[in-house]
Amino acid sequence: MRSAWAAARALEPSTHWFYAKNYLLSEAAWARAAPDQEALSGYVERPGRALDMGCGPGRNALHLAQLGWQVQAVDLYPWVVRQAQRRARQQGLQDRLTFTCGPAQTLRLPPAYFDLMIDVLGPASDLRPADIGRYAAQLCRSLKAGGTIVIYTYLSASELEQKQSSLRVTRCREDPLGRWLYLQPG
Ligand SMILES: C[S@@+](CC[C@H](N)C(=O)[O-])C[C@H]1O[C@@H](n2cnc3c(N)ncnc32)[C@H](O)[C@@H]1O
């Protein structure tokens, strides 16, 4: 597992301290939240291979595994990856989940492999602008034809498209905190 120090270098210092505080000093609010079933409905009914970028303690990764998906779950912080692994074992889902600890923007992903990618307030919202293009390009490369990328973010659809010119927003669903963007390469 990569060290927390390596994780710190992958983000802006203020973002790193936000996560360190949330994960080390208390339980992060999103750890207790229910999975985003409604936002994901329509995209998860036919299980395949999914990637959860910035999985945190794993609420959506575990939900997908429960639905029969084979899930690769990625997060920067070793503590939170261990927490997600523990939850997977407790729920008997360990065979459906693979965990990777490290910066999403430098992961090596197999080409045309995933049917679904999700990023819920994760790297797409937190990355430095200079890293976003690389991140988007590798998501596109690793998405199977006909697959979908679902990003929940504070960014607007046009901000995201500007930062990630290889992606096209096909649907946008607003909620009180942010918006769900459904993307495809294009
Ligand atoms: C707000 S939390 C949300 C966690 C989870 N997606 C959820 O909705 O419950 C965002 C997570 O993204 C992770 N993250 C942010 N930037 C990342 C990056 N560049 N690579 C990997 N993980 C990242 C953080 O460590 C954090 O656990």
Ligand as a Chemical Component Dictionary entry (heavy atoms), coordinates in Angstrom:
data_LIG
# 
_chem_comp.id                   LIG 
_chem_comp.type                 NON-POLYMER 
_chem_comp.pdbx_formal_charge   0 
_chem_comp.three_letter_code    LIG 
# 
loop_
_chem_comp_atom.comp_id 
_chem_comp_atom.atom_id 
_chem_comp_atom.alt_atom_id 
_chem_comp_atom.type_symbol 
_chem_comp_atom.charge 
_chem_comp_atom.model_Cartn_x 
_chem_comp_atom.model_Cartn_y 
_chem_comp_atom.model_Cartn_z 
_chem_comp_atom.pdbx_ordinal 
LIG C1  C1  C 0  -15.912 12.554 -0.406 1  
LIG S1  S1  S 1  -15.148 10.979 -0.393 2  
LIG C2  C2  C 0  -16.429 9.997  -1.123 3  
LIG C3  C3  C 0  -16.162 8.522  -1.014 4  
LIG C4  C4  C 0  -17.119 7.637  -1.805 5  
LIG N1  N1  N 0  -17.027 7.889  -3.221 6  
LIG C5  C5  C 0  -18.541 7.816  -1.324 7  
LIG O1  O1  O 0  -19.302 8.467  -2.048 8  
LIG O2  O2  O -1 -18.876 7.317  -0.249 9  
LIG C6  C6  C 0  -13.973 11.089 -1.768 10 
LIG C7  C7  C 0  -12.921 9.987  -1.766 11 
LIG O3  O3  O 0  -12.142 10.157 -2.950 12 
LIG C8  C8  C 0  -10.797 9.854  -2.638 13 
LIG N2  N2  N 0  -9.933  10.515 -3.626 14 
LIG C9  C9  C 0  -9.881  11.850 -3.893 15 
LIG N3  N3  N 0  -8.975  12.095 -4.841 16 
LIG C10 C10 C 0  -8.438  10.895 -5.188 17 
LIG C11 C11 C 0  -7.438  10.493 -6.127 18 
LIG N4  N4  N 0  -6.797  11.360 -6.876 19 
LIG N5  N5  N 0  -7.163  9.176  -6.217 20 
LIG C12 C12 C 0  -7.797  8.262  -5.449 21 
LIG N6  N6  N 0  -8.741  8.587  -4.536 22 
LIG C13 C13 C 0  -9.066  9.887  -4.410 23 
LIG C14 C14 C 0  -10.617 10.373 -1.213 24 
LIG O4  O4  O 0  -9.546  9.742  -0.565 25 
LIG C15 C15 C 0  -11.967 10.043 -0.586 26 
LIG O5  O5  O 0  -11.955 8.810  0.066  27 
# 
loop_
_chem_comp_bond.comp_id 
_chem_comp_bond.atom_id_1 
_chem_comp_bond.atom_id_2 
_chem_comp_bond.value_order 
_chem_comp_bond.pdbx_ordinal 
LIG C1  S1  SING 1  
LIG S1  C2  SING 2  
LIG S1  C6  SING 3  
LIG C2  C3  SING 4  
LIG C3  C4  SING 5  
LIG C4  N1  SING 6  
LIG C4  C5  SING 7  
LIG C5  O1  DOUB 8  
LIG C5  O2  SING 9  
LIG C6  C7  SING 10 
LIG C7  O3  SING 11 
LIG C7  C15 SING 12 
LIG O3  C8  SING 13 
LIG C8  N2  SING 14 
LIG C8  C14 SING 15 
LIG N2  C9  SING 16 
LIG N2  C13 SING 17 
LIG C9  N3  DOUB 18 
LIG N3  C10 SING 19 
LIG C10 C11 SING 20 
LIG C10 C13 DOUB 21 
LIG C11 N4  SING 22 
LIG C11 N5  DOUB 23 
LIG N5  C12 SING 24 
LIG C12 N6  DOUB 25 
LIG N6  C13 SING 26 
LIG C14 O4  SING 27 
LIG C14 C15 SING 28 
LIG C15 O5  SING 29 
# 
